[in-house]
Amino acid sequence: MGQIMGTSLGDAVGLVDRVAELVAVGGSPHTPTEARARAHQVLMLESPLAPAGTAEQVAERVMGLGQVQELLEDPSVTDVLINGPNEVWVDRAGSLELTDVVFSGSADLLATIERAIAALGLRIDRSSPTVEARLPDGSRMHAVIPPASVGHPVVAIRKFTRSVDSIEELVERGSAGAAEVQFLEDAVMSRKTIVVSGGTGAGKTTLLNLLAGLIPPHERIVTVEDAAELSFPGHVVRLEARPANAEGAGEITIRWLLRSALRLRPDRIILGEIRGAEALDLITALNTGHRGSLSTVHANSGQEAMWRLETLALLDGAAAPEAVRRQLFSAVDVIVQMCRSGGNRVITSVNSVGPDGDVEEIRS
């Protein structure tokens, strides 16, 4: 076995790859500590003069997301976007930056994806070329491989971050006006149903978390999410959806969880995001004793949010459009519109919903 006396950058990368492969071949370690310990053992045989920190690099390669693990640990990074083995971008302060991180090839990138999802009981292959997963740190990863992607695997990772600790801090950061925040606090306390609307990365989940934290602690809350991101004090029961496993079984849908949540005696339901026919179940629940619930939806304005909710509620054709429309107008009280402006997420409007579904902006 060779020893490294003068180690070039290429040699160091090759050493990390080689040792990581040997550690993995010995059986997948279950913790970073176990991975580091195995790496130390292999390095003592493979290259006892390896640079300091090599074992840590090996552990990251085996347990984490390999070359991009360091990017995920950077607090200034919100998204990591991998457009193939030679093109890794990050979103930092609202601006996309190309990094110097590369993978040795598509096979290396695919192995990284498979390693990240293996412990979650998920799979990705040519017959099922996409996967969505919540990583152990709460980050969300979506990967697409050929033939669905052209030429090479593509990965997008949205980091789980908590950059705002209180709703009042939104005013300090310039993300909301004092009157808007006061209106939202009053709306939560008076059990108004609030939907937070906006595009991807607009800060909808962050605001949802802050609003949920205002709910009195004696109320029982059931949260329903695709990926469990909400975290706030109180009497909280958390439910999380799950995709089908490698055998194609075991899927737990948002709609199934929402119906289950209604049997758990909630005072309020918090649905992480409305994106399908579960909109009808939520609207029905809001009209049968669960006022004051909270959720988010993708839309470009408050009025468009109402139109989108109506469309989603009609997806499975189980109810007449006019009946759905009446229930929707009765169910939703407030729409909060958010957008991303540079590196900041801001509330652009707070809107009340009238009995005929018209959306009117609240102005101070």
Backbone hydrogen bonds in HBPLUS format (Angstrom, degrees):
<---DONOR---> <-ACCEPTOR-->    atom                        ^
c    i                          cat <-CA-CA->   ^        H-A-AA   ^      H-
h    n   atom  resd res      DA  || num        DHA   H-A  angle D-A-AA Bond
n    s   type  num  typ     dist DA aas  dist angle  dist       angle   num
A0012-ALA N   A0008-SER O   2.87 MM   4  6.13 157.4  1.93 151.2 157.5     1
A0013-VAL N   A0009-LEU O   2.98 MM   4  6.26 161.3  2.01 153.4 157.5     2
A0014-GLY N   A0010-GLY O   2.97 MM   4  6.15 159.8  2.01 146.6 152.6     3
A0015-LEU N   A0011-ASP O   2.81 MM   4  6.05 148.7  1.90 147.5 156.5     4
A0016-VAL N   A0012-ALA O   2.99 MM   4  6.27 162.2  2.03 151.0 154.8     5
A0017-ASP N   A0013-VAL O   3.01 MM   4  6.26 165.7  2.03 152.1 155.9     6
A0018-ARG N   A0014-GLY O   2.91 MM   4  6.06 161.1  1.95 146.9 152.3     7
A0019-VAL N   A0015-LEU O   2.86 MM   4  6.04 170.5  1.87 158.8 160.9     8
A0020-ALA N   A0016-VAL O   2.88 MM   4  5.90 159.1  1.92 148.3 155.0     9
A0021-GLU N   A0017-ASP O   3.01 MM   4  6.20 153.2  2.09 144.4 151.2    10
A0022-LEU N   A0018-ARG O   3.07 MM   4  6.39 153.4  2.15 143.8 151.0    11
A0023-VAL N   A0019-VAL O   2.85 MM   4  6.12 156.3  1.90 153.6 160.2    12
A0024-ALA N   A0020-ALA O   2.93 MM   4  6.12 161.4  1.96 148.1 153.2    13
A0025-VAL N   A0021-GLU O   2.89 MM   4  6.05 153.9  1.96 146.2 153.5    14
A0026-GLY N   A0022-LEU O   3.24 MM   4  6.40 140.6  2.40 137.9 146.5    15
A0026-GLY N   A0023-VAL O   3.23 MM   3  5.32 130.5  2.49  96.1 108.5    16
A0027-GLY N   A0024-ALA O   3.04 MM   3  5.42 158.2  2.09 115.5 118.3    17
A0035-ALA N   A0031-THR O   2.99 MM   4  6.31 154.2  2.06 149.0 156.9    18
A0036-ARG N   A0032-PRO O   2.88 MM   4  6.13 155.7  1.94 149.9 155.6    19
A0037-ALA N   A0033-THR O   2.99 MM   4  6.21 158.4  2.04 147.2 153.3    20
A0038-ARG N   A0034-GLU O   3.01 MM   4  6.23 161.4  2.04 149.3 153.6    21
A0039-ALA N   A0035-ALA O   2.92 MM   4  6.09 153.8  1.99 143.7 151.8    22
A0040-HIS N   A0036-ARG O   2.90 MM   4  6.16 154.9  1.96 150.3 156.1    23
A0041-GLN N   A0037-ALA O   3.14 MM   4  6.43 156.4  2.20 144.9 150.9    24
A0042-VAL N   A0038-ARG O   2.96 MM   4  6.27 163.3  1.99 155.0 158.6    25
A0043-LEU N   A0039-ALA O   2.85 MM   4  5.97 161.2  1.89 151.2 157.1    26
A0044-MET N   A0040-HIS O   3.01 MM   4  6.17 147.5  2.12 145.7 153.1    27
A0045-LEU N   A0042-VAL O   3.07 MM   3  5.37 135.3  2.28 102.8 114.7    28
A0046-GLU N   A0042-VAL O   2.70 MM   4  5.82 168.9  1.71 159.6 163.6    29
A0047-SER N   A0043-LEU O   2.76 MM   4  4.97 148.8  1.86 124.7 135.6    30
A0050-ALA N   A0047-SER O   3.06 MM   3  5.47 148.0  2.17 125.9 123.9    31
A0054-THR N   A0051-PRO O   3.25 MM   3  5.91 150.1  2.34 138.9 138.6    32
A0057-GLN N   A0053-GLY O   3.08 MM   4  6.43 153.8  2.15 148.4 155.5    33
A0058-VAL N   A0054-THR O   2.90 MM   4  6.22 154.9  1.96 151.6 158.8    34
A0059-ALA N   A0055-ALA O   2.91 MM   4  6.17 158.6  1.96 147.1 152.8    35
A0060-GLU N   A0056-GLU O   2.97 MM   4  6.25 156.4  2.03 148.1 154.0    36
A0061-ARG N   A0057-GLN O   2.99 MM   4  6.21 152.4  2.07 143.5 151.2    37
A0062-VAL N   A0058-VAL O   2.88 MM   4  6.16 148.7  1.98 151.0 159.9    38
A0063-MET N   A0059-ALA O   2.76 MM   4  5.78 172.2  1.77 156.3 159.1    39
A0064-GLY N   A0060-GLU O   2.79 MM   4  4.75 133.7  2.01 117.1 132.0    40
A0068-VAL N   A0065-LEU O   3.18 MM   3  5.75 148.8  2.29 143.0 135.0    41
A0069-GLN N   A0066-GLY O   3.17 MM   3  5.58 166.2  2.19 116.0 120.3    42
A0071-LEU N   A0068-VAL O   3.04 MM   3  5.18 121.5  2.40  99.9 114.7    43
A0072-LEU N   A0068-VAL O   3.09 MM   4  6.46 151.7  2.18 152.1 160.1    44
A0073-GLU N   A0069-GLN O   3.12 MM   4  6.43 134.7  2.33 142.2 154.3    45
A0073-GLU N   A0070-GLU O   3.24 MM   3  5.12 131.6  2.49  91.2 103.9    46
A0074-ASP N   A0071-LEU O   3.14 MM   3  5.18 158.1  2.19 102.3 109.0    47
A0077-VAL N   A0074-ASP O   3.11 MM   3  5.62 164.4  2.13 118.9 123.9    48
A0078-THR N   A0091-ASP O   2.94 MM  13  5.64 170.6  1.95 168.1 170.9    49
A0159-LYS N   A0078-THR O   2.95 MM  81  5.37 160.6  1.99 151.2 155.6    50
A0091-ASP N   A0079-ASP O   2.92 MM  12  5.01 153.6  1.99 140.2 142.8    51
A0080-VAL N   A0157-ILE O   2.94 MM  77  5.10 157.0  1.99 144.0 151.6    52
A0157-ILE N   A0080-VAL O   2.83 MM  77  5.10 159.4  1.88 154.6 160.6    53
A0081-LEU N   A0089-TRP O   2.84 MM   8  4.97 169.2  1.85 140.3 144.0    54
A0089-TRP N   A0081-LEU O   2.72 MM   8  4.97 174.0  1.73 158.9 158.1    55
A0082-ILE N   A0155-VAL O   2.75 MM  73  4.92 165.8  1.77 152.6 156.9    56
A0155-VAL N   A0082-ILE O   2.92 MM  73  4.92 161.2  1.96 140.3 146.5    57
A0083-ASN N   A0087-GLU O   2.79 MM   4  5.24 153.3  1.86 168.1 172.9    58
A0087-GLU N   A0084-GLY O   3.44 MM   3  5.66 174.2  2.44 114.8 115.2    59
A0103-PHE N   A0085-PRO O   2.71 MM  18  4.67 163.6  1.74 144.8 149.3    60
A0099-THR N   A0088-VAL O   2.89 MM  11  5.75 172.1  1.90 165.8 168.3    61
A0090-VAL N   A0097-GLU O   2.87 MM   7  5.36 150.2  1.96 147.2 157.1    62
A0097-GLU N   A0090-VAL O   2.83 MM   7  5.36 157.8  1.88 156.6 164.0    63
A0092-ARG N   A0095-SER O   2.90 MM   3  5.33 168.7  1.92 152.0 148.5    64
A0095-SER N   A0092-ARG O   3.07 MM   3  5.33 158.0  2.12 109.0 116.1    65
A0108-ASP N   A0105-GLY O   3.12 MM   3  5.28 121.9  2.48  99.7 113.5    66
A0109-LEU N   A0105-GLY O   3.12 MM   4  6.49 159.1  2.17 152.4 157.9    67
A0110-LEU N   A0106-SER O   2.83 MM   4  6.03 160.7  1.87 151.2 156.8    68
A0111-ALA N   A0107-ALA O   2.92 MM   4  6.08 153.3  2.00 141.8 149.1    69
A0112-THR N   A0108-ASP O   3.05 MM   4  6.31 146.2  2.17 141.9 150.8    70
A0113-ILE N   A0109-LEU O   3.04 MM   4  6.39 155.7  2.10 149.6 155.6    71
A0114-GLU N   A0110-LEU O   2.92 MM   4  6.19 167.8  1.94 155.2 158.2    72
A0115-ARG N   A0111-ALA O   2.91 MM   4  6.03 151.5  1.99 142.7 150.6    73
A0116-ALA N   A0112-THR O   3.04 MM   4  6.25 151.0  2.13 144.4 151.6    74
A0117-ILE N   A0113-ILE O   3.15 MM   4  6.46 146.3  2.27 149.9 158.5    75
A0118-ALA N   A0114-GLU O   2.93 MM   4  5.78 131.1  2.18 144.0 155.2    76
A0120-LEU N   A0117-ILE O   2.99 MM   3  5.19 143.7  2.12 104.6 116.0    77
A0122-LEU N   A0117-ILE O   3.33 MM   5  5.48 166.9  2.35 153.3 149.4    78
A0121-GLY N   A0118-ALA O   3.13 MM   3  5.46 166.5  2.14 113.6 116.6    79
A0125-ASP N   A0128-SER O   3.10 MM   3  5.13 160.1  2.14 114.8 120.4    80
A0128-SER N   A0125-ASP O   3.02 MM   3  5.13 135.1  2.22 101.2 114.2    81
A0145-ILE N   A0129-PRO O   2.89 MM  16  5.21 158.6  1.94 151.4 157.5    82
A0131-VAL N   A0143-ALA O   3.01 MM  12  5.40 147.3  2.12 149.4 154.0    83
A0143-ALA N   A0131-VAL O   2.94 MM  12  5.40 162.1  1.97 156.1 162.1    84
A0133-ALA N   A0141-MET O   2.84 MM   8  5.25 162.0  1.88 154.5 160.4    85
A0141-MET N   A0133-ALA O   2.82 MM   8  5.25 172.4  1.82 163.4 165.9    86
A0135-LEU N   A0139-SER O   2.76 MM   4  5.26 157.8  1.81 158.1 163.1    87
A0138-GLY N   A0135-LEU O   2.81 MM   3  5.34 163.2  1.84 127.7 130.9    88
A0140-ARG N   A0158-ARG O   2.85 MM  18  5.13 159.5  1.89 149.3 151.0    89
A0158-ARG N   A0140-ARG O   2.78 MM  18  5.13 155.6  1.84 154.6 159.0    90
A0142-HIS N   A0156-ALA O   2.88 MM  14  5.34 159.9  1.92 154.5 161.3    91
A0156-ALA N   A0142-HIS O   2.89 MM  14  5.34 156.4  1.94 153.7 161.6    92
A0144-VAL N   A0154-VAL O   2.83 MM  10  5.24 160.0  1.87 156.5 162.2    93
A0154-VAL N   A0144-VAL O   2.78 MM  10  5.24 157.6  1.83 158.0 165.6    94
A0148-ALA N   A0145-ILE O   3.03 MM   3  5.82 124.2  2.35 141.8 135.5    95
A0149-SER N   A0145-ILE O   3.26 MM   4  5.17 151.5  2.35  97.0 103.1    96
A0169-GLU N   A0166-SER O   3.05 MM   3  5.34 137.9  2.23 101.9 113.4    97
A0170-LEU N   A0167-ILE O   3.13 MM   3  5.50 150.4  2.22 105.7 114.0    98
A0171-VAL N   A0168-GLU O   3.08 MM   3  5.60 137.1  2.28 109.0 118.6    99
A0173-ARG N   A0169-GLU O   2.99 MM   4  6.22 147.2  2.10 147.0 155.2   100
A0175-SER N   A0170-LEU O   2.77 MM   5  4.93 141.8  1.91 162.2 160.9   101
A0174-GLY N   A0171-VAL O   3.08 MM   3  5.10 152.1  2.16 101.4 110.2   102
A0347-ILE N   A0175-SER O   2.75 MM 172  5.94 167.5  1.76 170.0 166.8   103
A0181-VAL N   A0177-GLY O   3.06 MM   4  6.35 162.1  2.09 155.5 159.8   104
A0182-GLN N   A0178-ALA O   2.99 MM   4  6.17 160.0  2.03 147.7 153.2   105
A0183-PHE N   A0179-ALA O   2.96 MM   4  6.11 155.7  2.02 144.2 150.8   106
A0184-LEU N   A0180-GLU O   2.99 MM   4  6.26 157.4  2.04 148.9 154.6   107
A0185-GLU N   A0181-VAL O   2.92 MM   4  6.17 159.1  1.96 151.6 157.4   108
A0186-ASP N   A0182-GLN O   2.99 MM   4  6.20 162.7  2.02 149.4 153.7   109
A0187-ALA N   A0183-PHE O   2.87 MM   4  6.08 149.0  1.97 143.2 152.8   110
A0188-VAL N   A0184-LEU O   2.96 MM   4  6.21 157.2  2.01 152.4 156.5   111
A0189-MET N   A0185-GLU O   3.12 MM   4  6.36 168.0  2.14 150.7 153.7   112
A0190-SER N   A0186-ASP O   2.93 MM   4  6.06 143.5  2.06 145.1 154.7   113
A0192-LYS N   A0187-ALA O   2.84 MM   5  5.09 168.6  1.85 160.6 158.1   114
A0191-ARG N   A0188-VAL O   3.11 MM   3  5.16 158.6  2.16 109.1 111.6   115
A0333-ASP N   A0193-THR O   3.08 MM 140  5.21 153.1  2.16 133.8 141.7   116
A0334-VAL N   A0193-THR O   3.05 MM 141  6.32 155.0  2.11 162.3 163.3   117
A0194-ILE N   A0293-SER O   3.15 MM  99  6.64 148.3  2.25 158.9 165.3   118
A0295-SER N   A0194-ILE O   3.17 MM 101  6.70 139.5  2.34 151.0 160.4   119
A0195-VAL N   A0334-VAL O   2.93 MM 139  6.31 159.8  1.97 156.3 162.0   120
A0336-VAL N   A0195-VAL O   2.90 MM 141  6.29 160.3  1.94 151.2 157.4   121
A0196-VAL N   A0295-SER O   2.86 MM  99  6.28 164.0  1.89 145.7 148.5   122
A0297-VAL N   A0196-VAL O   2.93 MM 101  6.37 143.7  2.06 153.4 156.3   123
A0197-SER N   A0336-VAL O   2.67 MM 139  5.85 169.7  1.68 160.3 164.0   124
A0338-MET N   A0197-SER O   2.82 MM 141  6.13 152.4  1.90 152.3 160.8   125
A0198-GLY N   A0297-VAL O   3.29 MM  99  6.84 139.5  2.46 150.7 161.3   126
A0299-ALA N   A0198-GLY O   3.36 MM 101  5.13 145.8  2.49 106.5 115.4   127
A0202-ALA N   A0199-GLY O   3.23 MM   3  5.47 147.9  2.34 133.8 128.4   128
A0207-LEU N   A0203-GLY O   3.10 MM   4  6.35 165.1  2.12 154.0 157.1   129
A0208-LEU N   A0204-LYS O   2.89 MM   4  6.11 158.3  1.94 149.3 156.4   130
A0209-ASN N   A0205-THR O   2.93 MM   4  6.10 154.9  2.00 147.5 153.3   131
A0210-LEU N   A0206-THR O   3.09 MM   4  6.39 153.4  2.16 145.3 152.4   132
A0211-LEU N   A0207-LEU O   2.87 MM   4  6.13 162.1  1.90 157.9 162.3   133
A0212-ALA N   A0208-LEU O   2.93 MM   4  6.08 158.6  1.98 147.4 153.6   134
A0213-GLY N   A0209-ASN O   3.10 MM   4  6.29 141.5  2.25 138.4 148.0   135
A0214-LEU N   A0211-LEU O   3.00 MM   3  5.38 156.9  2.05 109.0 116.5   136
A0215-ILE N   A0212-ALA O   3.16 MM   3  5.56 161.7  2.19 112.5 117.9   137
A0219-GLU N   A0216-PRO O   3.13 MM   3  5.89 169.4  2.14 125.3 128.6   138
A0267-ASP N   A0220-ARG O   2.72 MM  47  5.13 163.1  1.74 143.5 149.4   139
A0268-ARG N   A0220-ARG O   3.23 MM  48  6.65 154.1  2.30 154.1 157.3   140
A0221-ILE N   A0235-HIS O   2.84 MM  14  6.11 171.4  1.85 169.9 172.8   141
A0237-VAL N   A0221-ILE O   2.79 MM  16  6.17 154.8  1.85 157.5 166.3   142
A0222-VAL N   A0268-ARG O   3.12 MM  46  6.61 157.9  2.17 156.5 162.9   143
A0270-ILE N   A0222-VAL O   2.96 MM  48  6.27 163.9  1.99 148.1 151.3   144
A0223-THR N   A0237-VAL O   2.83 MM  14  6.25 159.7  1.88 162.2 169.2   145
A0239-LEU N   A0223-THR O   2.82 MM  16  5.84 149.6  1.91 146.4 156.7   146
A0224-VAL N   A0270-ILE O   2.82 MM  46  6.20 157.3  1.87 162.1 164.0   147
A0272-GLY N   A0224-VAL O   2.79 MM  48  6.07 168.1  1.81 160.7 164.9   148
A0225-GLU N   A0239-LEU O   3.14 MM  14  6.47 152.3  2.22 141.2 148.8   149
A0241-ALA N   A0225-GLU O   2.87 MM  16  6.25 160.1  1.91 159.0 165.4   150
A0242-ARG N   A0252-ILE O   2.96 MM  10  4.88 161.4  2.00 132.9 138.2   151
A0252-ILE N   A0242-ARG O   2.76 MM  10  4.88 167.7  1.77 145.8 149.6   152
A0245-ASN N   A0249-ALA O   2.75 MM   4  5.51 172.0  1.75 156.0 155.3   153
A0248-GLY N   A0245-ASN O   2.78 MM   3  5.17 162.3  1.82 118.7 123.5   154
A0257-LEU N   A0253-THR O   3.03 MM   4  6.34 160.4  2.07 149.4 154.8   155
A0258-LEU N   A0254-ILE O   2.84 MM   4  6.05 155.2  1.90 151.2 158.2   156
A0259-ARG N   A0255-ARG O   3.10 MM   4  6.33 159.8  2.15 147.6 152.0   157
A0260-SER N   A0256-TRP O   3.01 MM   4  6.26 147.7  2.12 141.3 151.0   158
A0261-ALA N   A0257-LEU O   2.72 MM   4  5.95 149.1  1.81 148.6 157.7   159
A0262-LEU N   A0258-LEU O   3.27 MM   4  6.57 143.4  2.41 142.4 149.7   160
A0263-ARG N   A0260-SER O   2.96 MM   3  5.40 148.6  2.06 110.1 119.6   161
A0264-LEU N   A0261-ALA O   3.03 MM   3  5.18 164.0  2.05 110.7 114.7   162
A0294-LEU N   A0269-ILE O   3.19 MM  25  6.69 147.8  2.29 144.6 154.1   163
A0271-LEU N   A0294-LEU O   3.00 MM  23  6.43 151.0  2.09 162.3 161.5   164
A0274-ILE N   A0296-THR O   2.85 MM  22  6.13 164.0  1.87 160.7 161.8   165
A0279-ALA N   A0276-GLY O   3.14 MM   3  6.23 166.1  2.16 127.7 130.1   166
A0280-LEU N   A0277-ALA O   3.15 MM   3  5.96 149.5  2.25 121.2 125.0   167
A0282-LEU N   A0278-GLU O   2.97 MM   4  6.29 158.5  2.02 155.2 161.2   168
A0283-ILE N   A0279-ALA O   2.92 MM   4  6.11 164.2  1.94 150.4 154.8   169
A0284-THR N   A0280-LEU O   2.96 MM   4  6.14 158.1  2.01 147.8 153.9   170
A0285-ALA N   A0281-ASP O   2.94 MM   4  6.15 156.3  1.99 144.2 150.8   171
A0286-LEU N   A0282-LEU O   2.87 MM   4  6.13 156.2  1.92 154.1 160.4   172
A0287-ASN N   A0283-ILE O   3.22 MM   4  6.42 133.5  2.45 137.8 148.8   173
A0287-ASN N   A0284-THR O   3.16 MM   3  5.24 134.9  2.38  97.0 109.2   174
A0288-THR N   A0285-ALA O   3.05 MM   3  5.11 162.5  2.08 106.4 110.9   175
A0305-ALA N   A0301-SER O   2.89 MM   4  6.09 140.5  2.05 142.7 154.0   176
A0306-MET N   A0302-GLY O   3.25 MM   4  6.63 149.9  2.35 144.0 150.1   177
A0307-TRP N   A0303-GLN O   3.11 MM   4  6.48 157.4  2.16 146.8 153.2   178
A0308-ARG N   A0304-GLU O   2.84 MM   4  6.03 156.9  1.89 146.8 153.4   179
A0309-LEU N   A0305-ALA O   2.94 MM   4  6.16 159.1  1.99 148.3 153.7   180
A0310-GLU N   A0306-MET O   3.06 MM   4  6.28 157.0  2.11 146.4 152.2   181
A0311-THR N   A0307-TRP O   2.98 MM   4  6.26 158.5  2.03 148.9 154.7   182
A0312-LEU N   A0308-ARG O   2.89 MM   4  6.14 164.6  1.91 156.7 160.2   183
A0313-ALA N   A0309-LEU O   2.97 MM   4  6.12 156.7  2.03 146.1 152.5   184
A0314-LEU N   A0311-THR O   3.15 MM   3  5.28 140.2  2.32  98.3 109.6   185
A0315-LEU N   A0312-LEU O   3.15 MM   3  5.22 167.1  2.17 109.1 112.6   186
A0317-GLY N   A0314-LEU O   3.15 MM   3  5.33 155.2  2.21 108.1 115.7   187
A0323-ALA N   A0320-ALA O   3.09 MM   3  5.35 118.0  2.49 105.1 119.8   188
A0324-VAL N   A0320-ALA O   3.02 MM   4  6.31 161.9  2.05 160.4 166.1   189
A0325-ARG N   A0321-PRO O   2.92 MM   4  6.07 162.2  1.95 152.0 157.0   190
A0326-ARG N   A0322-GLU O   3.08 MM   4  6.29 160.8  2.11 146.7 150.9   191
A0327-GLN N   A0323-ALA O   3.10 MM   4  6.31 164.6  2.12 149.3 153.4   192
A0328-LEU N   A0324-VAL O   2.83 MM   4  6.01 158.4  1.88 154.3 160.9   193
A0329-PHE N   A0325-ARG O   3.00 MM   4  6.20 165.8  2.02 153.4 156.1   194
A0330-SER N   A0326-ARG O   3.16 MM   4  6.34 146.2  2.28 141.0 150.0   195
A0331-ALA N   A0327-GLN O   2.86 MM   4  5.97 135.5  2.06 142.2 155.0   196
A0331-ALA N   A0328-LEU O   3.08 MM   3  5.00 125.5  2.39  93.2 107.7   197
A0332-VAL N   A0328-LEU O   3.19 MM   4  6.26 168.1  2.21 164.0 161.4   198
A0353-VAL N   A0333-ASP O   2.92 MM  20  5.17 154.1  1.99 139.2 138.6   199
A0335-ILE N   A0351-ASN O   2.81 MM  16  5.04 159.3  1.86 143.1 150.2   200
A0351-ASN N   A0335-ILE O   2.78 MM  16  5.04 165.1  1.81 154.2 158.3   201
A0337-GLN N   A0349-SER O   2.87 MM  12  5.23 161.8  1.91 153.0 158.5   202
A0348-THR N   A0337-GLN O   2.84 MM  11  5.65 143.7  1.97 141.6 152.8   203
A0339-CYS N   A0346-VAL O   3.00 MM   7  5.66 153.9  2.07 156.5 164.7   204
A0346-VAL N   A0339-CYS O   2.96 MM   7  5.66 164.7  1.99 165.8 169.6   205
A0341-SER N   A0344-ASN O   2.76 MM   3  5.28 164.7  1.78 171.4 173.0   206
A0344-ASN N   A0341-SER O   3.04 MM   3  5.28 161.4  2.07 127.7 127.8   207
A0362-ILE N   A0350-VAL O   2.63 MM  12  5.58 177.6  1.63 166.8 166.4   208
A0352-SER N   A0360-GLU O   2.82 MM   8  5.37 157.4  1.87 159.3 153.6   209
A0360-GLU N   A0352-SER O   2.93 MM   8  5.37 167.8  1.95 159.0 161.8   210
A0354-GLY N   A0358-ASP O   2.83 MM   4  5.21 173.1  1.83 159.3 161.4   211
A0357-GLY N   A0354-GLY O   2.95 MM   3  5.17 163.7  1.98 115.2 117.8   212
